[in-house]
Amino acid sequence: MTNRNKGILYALSAALMWGFLAISLKVTLNHVPPLTIVWMRFTVAFLVLWAVLFLKERSALQVLKKPPPLAILAAVALTFNYIGYIKGLDLTSPSNAQVIIQLAPLLLVVVGLIIYKEKVSAHQIMGFLIALLGFGVFYQDQIGQLLGSPDNYNAGVTWVVGAALAWVLFASLQKGLVQKFHAQGLNLLIYLIPVVLLIPWVDFEVVVSLSLPLWALMIFLGLNTLLAYGAIAEAFRFLPANKVGIIVTINPIITIVTMGLLTSIGVSWIEPQRISLYGFLGAILILAGVITAIILQRKPSPGNLVTRRWRLGLKR
């Protein structure tokens, strides 16, 4: 297999894992409270990563002895990202959550312009305008598709927007931290903090009574972040960052298409998707805007290439 094909395969693997994540979370919400799911995701991720580092790179565990204050803040931000996303998902739909969370990379561009003094380009302005148009079209379609009051939907959108903002804070802090500390050691610390913080809200009676299929789903949800980010790291070894980004950005389309197929065959274990052609057009415009604003830039410098890779490490 050529390096190019390896890169495409790794990037597609990440896109598929993120594309199926929202659907898996929505199914799990039928049986497990939101905060318990979030706690389980972090717990599984922490235990697996701890085992790997303990066996292969114990020096990375040193960060646990004296946690950097900014890493603690980053962990709190990521915790709220997970909570906001799953709360929004609970009130809306997998497709909606996946589309609205695309606000995160656009906001990260703004952070780069303000904090890191990056120059604004015509591509970025055009991308923002296209994405804003897409958000408007998609929102109006979803409001029109509602069978009842829009209050729950608006609350769900607000939660997902909050999740996007929290992820921007997390990513901004992480960018500085990884230059000073072992990246996987930081991740281990960031996973551990919400495991401790969320204990008061965990329904342990539900946890111990989970069926085997639900345990498998929980383990998948916990491993999803580790595997997806690992696949992204490998993809960057074989493909330019812009090509990886374009492939990864299709993950909401994977969610929408999968939900459409599930709706068409009438499965009973997840609510049917309600997106018209108009709403699908809005989603495409959002993704086109994200790609234009973040990925389609000419001749990036090495510094900008690192920044672009940082922006592509998306959420959830």
N, C-alpha and C positions, 0 to 999 in steps of 0.2 A: 504494500500500500504506500502511495506517495505521501510526502509530508503534507501536501495540500489537502489530500483526502482525509488524512488523520485529523488535521485541524478542523475541517468541516464536520467530521464525525463527533469530535469532542464538543464543538459549539452547538451542534444539533442536540446532543445529549443533554446539555444544560438547558437549552430552550424547551425540550420535551419535559424535563423534570419540573421546570417552573410553570410550564403550560398545564401540567396535570396537578400541580400543587393546590391551586384554588378549588378544583373539583374535589380532591381528596379531603381538603379541610371542610368543605360544605357537607360532604357525606358524614364526616366525623361529628360535626355539630349536631346531627340528629340524635346522637347518643352521649356526647360528652360536653360539659360546660366549656365555654371559650377559654377561660383562664387556666383551666386544667389542661387543655390541649396545648396552650402556649408553654406551660411548665413542663409538660412531657417532651415537647420538641427540644427545649433547651437541655433537659436532663439527658436525653438520648445523645444529643450532639456532644455534650460535655463528657459523658462516660466514654464514648467511642474515641474522641480526640485525646482524652487523658490516657487511655490505654495505648494508643499509637505513640504518643510522645514519651510515655514512661518506658516503652520498649525500645524506641529508636532514638530519642533526642531528649534526654532528661534535663539538659541544661535549659530547655524552653520552659520548664516548670518553675524556674526561679522567680518569674514575675508574680507568682501567687503569694510569695512571701511578703512582698512590699508593693501592693497594687498602686500604680500611678493614678492620681486623682482624676486626670482626664480620661483614663480608661474606664474608671467607674462611671463617669458621666456618659461616656459612649455606650456603656452597657445599659444604663437606664434609658437612653435614647432608643437603642435597639429593642429593648423590652417594650417600650410604648409603640414602636413600629409594629411589632408582632401583635400586640393587643389591639391597636387601632385597625390593623388590616383584618384581623379575624372578626372584630366587632362589626366592621363595615360589611364584611362578607356575610355575616349572619343576617344583616338587615337588607341586603341586596342580593346579588348573584355572583357566581364565579367570574363570568364575563365582565360584568360591571366593575368588580374590584380590580381585575387585571388591567382594564383600560384606564381607570381613574388613577391607579398607582403610577402610571407613566408620567404623571406630574413630577415625580421625584427627580429623574435625571434632568428635566428642564430647570427645576429649582437649583440643582447642583451647578448648572451653568451660571446662574445668577450669583451663587456663592463664589465661583471662580472669578467672575468679573469684579465683584466687590472686594473680596478678601485677598485673593491672589493676584489682583490687578491684571488679569488677562484681558487682551484686546477683544472688543466685540467685532464680529465679522458680519458681512452681508448674509452669509449662510445661517448664522445664528438668528438674526432678525427675521429672516424668511421662515426659518423653522418654527420660531415662536408663534408667528402669525398663523401659520398653517395648523399648528397644534391647538391654538386657542379656538380657531374656527371648528376644528374637529371636536374639541370638548363641548362647545356649544351645540353642535349638531347631535352628538351622542346623548347629551343630557336631555335635550328636548324630545328625542326619540324615546328615551327610557321613561320620562314623565308621561308621555302619551300612551305607553304600553301598560301602565299601571292599572290594576283592576280596582284598587281602593285608594285610600288617602296617600298623598305623596310624602307625608311626614316621616314615615319609616325610611323611605328611600333617601330623602334629604339628610336624615340623621346618619344613614349608612355612608353616603358620600362624604359627609363631614368627618366621620371616623377615618375613612381611607385617606382623605386629604391630610388629616392629622398624622396618619402613619407615614405619608410621604414626607412631611416636614420633619418628623422624628428621624427618618432615615437620612435625610440631608445633614442633620446635625451629627448623626453617627458617622457618616462617611467623611464629613469634614474633619472631625476629631481623629478618625482612624488614619487619615492621610498623613497627619503629623506624627502620630504614635508609631506607625510601622517603620519610620525612619530611625527610631531610637530603640525599639524593642523587637524581640523575635515575633514575627507575624502570627505564627500558630500559637505561641504562648499567650499573646494578647487575645486571640480568639477564645482560647480556653478560659481565660479570666472573664471575658465578656459573656460567655455561656454560663459560667458559674454564678455570677451575681444575680441574674433573674431566677435561677434555681432556688436561691436563698430568699430573695425578695418576695416571690410569689407563693411561698409555702402556706401563709395564712388563708389564701383563697383557693387552694387546691382541694377538690372533692376526692379524698382518698378512697372513700367507699366505692365511687365509680371506677377508680383506677384498678382496685383489686378485683372488681367484678367484670372487667372487660373480657369479651369473648376472644377467641384466638384470631379471627379475622380483624377485629378492632385493634388487637395488639400489633398485628402485622402492619396495619395502617398507621398506627402511632410510630412504629419503628421507621417506616418509610418517611413519615413527616419529619422525624428527627434527623434522619440521614440525608434528607433532601438538600439541606443547606450545605453540608459537608461535601456531598458528591457533586452538586452543581458548581460550587465555587472551585472544586478540584478540577472539574472538566474545563471550566473557563481558563484556569491557569495553564492547563495543557494545551488548549486551543491557541493561546497566545504564543506558544513555542513554535507553532507551525504556520500560523496565519497572521497577516497584518491586523492591527487592532480594529480598523474600520470594517473589515470583512467579518470579523468575529462579532462585532457590534450589530451589524445588519442581521446576521443569523439569529442572535440571541433576542433581538427586539421583536421577532415574530411570535414570541411566546404567547401574547394575548390572542393572536389569531388561532393558535393551537387550541387554546381554551374555548374560544367562540365556536370553532368548527366541531370540536369534540362535544360541547354542550348541544350544538345543533343536531348532531347525530343521535345523542342520547334522547333528546326531545322527540326526534322523528320516530324512534322505535318505541317510545312510550314507557321508559323505565319508571318504576315507582319509587326508587330510593333517592331521587333528587328532583327538585322542582324544575319544571320545564323552563327553557330559555325563551325570553320574549325580546327579541331584537329584530327590527325590520331591516329592509335593505338600506333605508335611510340611516339607521343606527350603525349598521356595518360600515357604511361610507364614512361616518364620523370617526369610527375606530381606525379605519385606514388612514384618514387625515391626521389623526393624532400620532400614529406610528411614523408616518411620512415626515411629520414635523420634528419628531424626536431624532430620526435618522439624519435629517437635514441640519438640525441645530448642533448635534453632537458628533456625528460620524463623518459627514461629507465635508471635510476640510482638506485643502490642498497642502502637500508637502509639510507635514507636521515636523517640528523640531523634536529632538529626543525628549526634552522636558515636557512638551505638549503631548507627546505620545504617552508618557507615563500618566499625565493628567487624564487623558482620554480613557486609558485602561481603568483608572480609578473611577471615572464616571460610569463605565459600563458594568461595574460590579453591582448589579441591581438587587436591592431589597429582599424582603420576605425571608 
